[in-house]
């Protein structure tokens, strides 16, 4: 099963993710999608993976 999780960028190496996702999972074994929004209003996840986004990460982002 594929799930898309939200994670912050490492402040020292911005193209790398932090060690844990917003839902608390370890990112070490996860594949990095390298997705970046190109315009305001675009989703935080790659659009073709919308059905696989993590609901816990989604809630965490909305709470920010």
C-alpha distance (Angstrom), angle and dihedral (degrees) to the residues before:
residue distance angle dihedral
X1 . . .
X2 3.79 . .
X3 3.78 120.2 .
X4 3.79 127.4 -179.5
X5 3.80 112.6 -137.4
X6 3.80 130.3 -172.2
X7 3.78 118.9 -125.9
X8 3.77 135.3 168.6
X9 3.79 124.1 -116.0
X10 3.79 121.4 -100.9
X11 3.84 105.5 -106.5
X12 3.81 91.6 -141.4
X13 3.82 95.7 45.7
X14 3.85 106.4 23.1
X15 3.82 94.6 -170.0
X16 3.84 89.5 59.7
X17 3.81 123.9 76.5
X18 3.79 125.7 -120.2
X19 3.85 115.6 -102.8
X20 3.82 95.1 -99.1
X21 3.79 135.9 40.0
X22 3.80 122.6 -125.4
X23 3.82 87.8 -97.9
X24 3.81 91.5 53.3
X25 3.82 103.1 -103.1
X26 3.80 122.4 141.1
X27 3.82 110.7 -107.1
X28 3.83 96.3 -158.5
X29 3.81 95.1 98.3
X30 3.81 96.7 34.3
X31 3.78 125.1 106.3
X32 3.81 112.4 -119.6
X33 3.82 112.0 -131.5
X34 3.83 93.1 -160.4
X35 3.80 88.4 -144.5
X36 3.80 118.9 160.8
X37 3.77 127.8 177.4
X38 3.78 112.6 -115.1
X39 3.81 97.6 -164.2
X40 3.81 138.6 24.6
X41 3.77 114.4 -88.1
X42 3.79 95.9 31.4
X43 3.82 116.5 128.4
X44 3.81 123.2 -96.8
X45 3.82 90.1 -122.8
X46 3.81 131.4 60.6
X47 3.84 103.9 -87.2
X48 3.82 93.8 -130.1
X49 3.83 88.5 59.5
X50 3.82 96.8 49.5
X51 3.81 93.3 120.2
X52 3.82 91.3 54.6
X53 3.81 99.7 52.3
X54 3.81 117.2 128.1
X55 3.82 111.0 -108.7
X56 3.82 91.8 -151.5
X57 3.81 91.8 54.1
X58 3.81 89.1 46.3
X59 3.83 90.7 53.9
X60 3.81 91.4 46.9
X61 3.80 91.4 52.5
X62 3.79 92.1 49.4
X63 3.80 89.8 51.8
X64 3.83 92.8 55.7
